[in-house]
């Protein structure tokens, strides 16, 4: 019991994921699901901004980091397309 819960302050075991006293998830515990955006989907979001918007909406609840990345690349692709149309 060398660690303390960040929520209730009670001592907990080192490898504890959920505090047995308050039920809160312990910060830094375990290996959470990796939320790493796919390079292929980012490129697809850039080339087809509507795909980026759809991916943003689909992944927002489960993978927020990926969702923001896809939305950002979709927005950048939209702005780049508008600039290209204005130049041509």
PAZAPA-4460 file (N, C-alpha, C; in steps of 0.05 Angstrom, whole numbers, plus 32768, in hexadecimal, padded with zeros to 4 digits):
% residues 88
    n_x    n_y    n_z   ca_x   ca_y   ca_z    c_x    c_y    c_z   seq   type   mol
   8011   7FE8   8000   8000   8000   8000   8012   8019   8000     1      X     A
   801F   801E   7FEA   8030   8035   7FE9   8023   804C   7FD9     2      X     A
   800D   8047   7FCD   8000   805B   7FBC   7FE6   8065   7FCA     3      X     A
   7FDD   807D   7FC3   7FC5   8088   7FCE   7FB1   8090   7FB8     4      X     A
   7F98   808C   7FBD   7F83   8094   7FAA   7F83   80B2   7FA6     5      X     A
   7F82   80BB   7F8D   7F81   80D8   7F88   7F66   80E4   7F8E     6      X     A
   7F52   80D4   7F92   7F37   80DE   7F97   7F31   80DF   7FB5     7      X     A
   7F35   80C8   7FC3   7F2D   80C8   7FDF   7F45   80C9   7FF2     8      X     A
   7F5D   80C5   7FE8   7F75   80C7   7FF8   7F7C   80AE   8008     9      X     A
   7F6D   8099   8006   7F72   8080   8015   7F89   8071   8009    10      X     A
   7F98   8062   8019   7FAE   8052   800E   7FA3   803A   7FFD    11      X     A
   7FB0   8035   7FE7   7FA8   801F   7FD5   7FC1   8010   7FCC    12      X     A
   7FBD   7FF8   7FC2   7FD3   7FE8   7FB8   7FDE   7FF4   7F9F    13      X     A
   7FF7   7FEE   7F99   8006   7FFA   7F82   7FF8   7FF5   7F67    14      X     A
   7FEE   7FDD   7F63   7FE3   7FD5   7F49   7FC5   7FD8   7F47    15      X     A
   7FB9   7FE7   7F5A   7F9C   7FEA   7F5B   7F93   7FFC   7F44    16      X     A
   7F7E   7FF4   7F36   7F72   8003   7F20   7F5B   8014   7F29    17      X     A
   7F4A   8008   7F3B   7F33   8016   7F46   7F35   8016   7F64    18      X     A
   7F32   802D   7F70   7F34   8030   7F8D   7F1D   8020   7F9B    19      X     A
   7F24   800E   7FAD   7F10   7FFE   7FBB   7EFF   800E   7FCE    20      X     A
   7F09   8026   7FD6   7EFB   8036   7FE9   7EE5   8048   7FDC    21      X     A
   7EED   8056   7FC6   7EDB   8069   7FBA   7ED1   8061   7F9E    22      X     A
   7EDF   804D   7F92   7ED7   8043   7F78   7EE1   8054   7F60    23      X     A
   7EF1   8067   7F65   7EFC   8078   7F4F   7F13   806A   7F41    24      X     A
   7F17   806F   7F28   7F2E   8065   7F19   7F47   8073   7F22    25      X     A
   7F5C   8064   7F28   7F75   806F   7F32   7F85   8079   7F1A    26      X     A
   7F8F   8091   7F1C   7F9E   809E   7F06   7FB8   808E   7F01    27      X     A
   7FBD   8089   7EE7   7FD5   807B   7EDF   7FD4   805D   7EE4    28      X     A
   7FBD   8052   7EEB   7FBB   8036   7EF1   7FB6   8026   7ED7    29      X     A
   7FC4   800F   7ED5   7FC0   7FFE   7EBE   7FC8   800A   7EA4    30      X     A
   7FC2   7FFD   7E8E   7FC8   8006   7E73   7FAE   800B   7E65    31      X     A
   7FA4   8025   7E65   7F8B   802A   7E58   7F8C   8025   7E3A    32      X     A
   7F75   8023   7E2E   7F74   801E   7E11   7F83   8035   7E03    33      X     A
   7F93   802E   7DF0   7FA3   8042   7DE2   7F92   8051   7DCE    34      X     A
   7F91   806B   7DD2   7F82   807D   7DC0   7F95   808B   7DAD    35      X     A
   7F9E   807D   7D99   7FB2   8087   7D86   7FA5   8089   7D6B    36      X     A
   7FA3   80A1   7D60   7F97   80A4   7D45   7FA6   8096   7D2F    37      X     A
   7F97   808A   7D1C   7FA3   807C   7D06   7FAD   8091   7CF1    38      X     A
   7FC4   808C   7CE6   7FCF   809E   7CD2   7FBE   809D   7CB8    39      X     A
   7FB6   8085   7CB1   7FA5   8082   7C99   7F8B   8091   7C9B    40      X     A
   7F7E   808F   7CB3   7F65   809E   7CB6   7F69   80BC   7CB7    41      X     A
   7F80   80C5   7CC1   7F86   80E2   7CC1   7F89   80EC   7CA4    42      X     A
   7F97   80DC   7C94   7F9B   80E4   7C78   7F80   80E4   7C69    43      X     A
   7F6F   80CF   7C6F   7F55   80CE   7C63   7F44   80E6   7C6B    44      X     A
   7F46   80EE   7C85   7F37   8105   7C8F   7F40   811F   7C81    45      X     A
   7F5A   8121   7C7B   7F65   8138   7C6D   7F5B   8139   7C50    46      X     A
   7F5B   8122   7C42   7F54   8122   7C26   7F35   8124   7C23    47      X     A
   7F26   8119   7C35   7F09   811A   7C34   7EFF   8124   7C4F    48      X     A
   7EFC   813E   7C52   7EF5   814A   7C6C   7EDA   813F   7C78    49      X     A
   7EC8   8137   7C67   7EAF   812D   7C72   7EB4   8113   7C81    50      X     A
   7EC8   8103   7C78   7ED0   80EB   7C86   7EDB   80F2   7CA2    51      X     A
   7EEB   8107   7CA3   7EF6   8111   7CBC   7EE0   8118   7CD0    52      X     A
   7ECB   8125   7CC6   7EB4   812D   7CD7   7EA5   8114   7CE1    53      X     A
   7EA1   8101   7CD0   7E94   80E8   7CD8   7EA5   80D9   7CEC    54      X     A
   7EBF   80D6   7CE7   7ED0   80C9   7CFA   7ED1   80D7   7D15    55      X     A
   7ED1   80F2   7D14   7ED0   8102   7D2D   7EB7   80FA   7D3D    56      X     A
   7EA0   80F9   7D30   7E87   80F3   7D3E   7E87   80D6   7D48    57      X     A
   7E92   80C4   7D39   7E91   80A8   7D41   7EA4   80A2   7D58    58      X     A
   7EBC   80AD   7D59   7ECF   80A7   7D6D   7ECF   80BA   7D85    59      X     A
   7EBE   80CE   7D85   7EBF   80E2   7D9B   7EBA   80D6   7DB6    60      X     A
   7EA8   80C3   7DB9   7EA2   80B8   7DD3   7EB7   80A4   7DDD    61      X     A
   7EC1   8094   7DCA   7ED3   807E   7DD3   7EF1   8085   7DD1    62      X     A
   7EF9   8094   7DBD   7F15   809B   7DB9   7F17   80B9   7DB4    63      X     A
   7F16   80CA   7DC8   7F15   80E7   7DC3   7F2E   80F3   7DB6    64      X     A
   7F46   80E8   7DBC   7F5E   80F2   7DB0   7F5E   80ED   7D92    65      X     A
   7F56   80D5   7D8A   7F54   80CE   7D6E   7F3F   80DF   7D60    66      X     A
   7F28   80E2   7D6D   7F12   80F2   7D62   7F1B   810E   7D5C    67      X     A
   7F29   811B   7D6F   7F33   8136   7D6B   7F47   8138   7D54    68      X     A
   7F58   8123   7D52   7F6B   8123   7D3C   7F5D   8121   7D21    69      X     A
   7F4A   810F   7D1F   7F3B   810C   7D05   7F2C   8125   7CFE    70      X     A
   7F1F   8131   7D12   7F11   814A   7D0E   7F23   8161   7D05    71      X     A
   7F3A   8162   7D12   7F4E   8177   7D0B   7F58   8174   7CEE    72      X     A
   7F5F   815B   7CE7   7F69   8156   7CCC   7F53   815B   7CB7    73      X     A
   7F3A   8155   7CBF   7F24   815B   7CAD   7F20   8179   7CA9    74      X     A
   7F23   8188   7CBE   7F21   81A5   7CBD   7F38   81B1   7CAC    75      X     A
   7F50   81A7   7CB1   7F67   81B0   7CA1   7F63   81AA   7C84    76      X     A
   7F59   8192   7C7E   7F54   818A   7C62   7F3F   819C   7C55    77      X     A
   7F2B   81A3   7C64   7F16   81B5   7C5A   7F21   81D1   7C54    78      X     A
   7F31   81DB   7C66   7F3D   81F6   7C62   7F51   81F5   7C4A    79      X     A
   7F61   81DF   7C48   7F73   81DD   7C32   7F64   81DB   7C17    80      X     A
   7F4E   81CD   7C17   7F3E   81CA   7BFF   7F32   81E5   7BF7    81      X     A
   7F28   81F4   7C0A   7F1D   820F   7C04   7F32   8221   7BF9    82      X     A
   7F4A   8220   7C05   7F60   8231   7BFC   7F68   8229   7BE0    83      X     A
   7F68   8210   7BDA   7F70   8206   7BBF   7F5B   820F   7BAB    84      X     A
   7F42   820F   7BB2   7F2D   8218   7BA0   7F2F   8236   7B9B    85      X     A
   7F36   8245   7BAF   7F38   8262   7BAC   7F50   826A   7B9B    86      X     A
   7F65   825A   7B9D   7F7E   8260   7B8D   7F79   8258   7B70    87      X     A
   7F6C   8242   7B6B   7F68   8238   7B50   7F51   8247   7B44    88      X     A
***
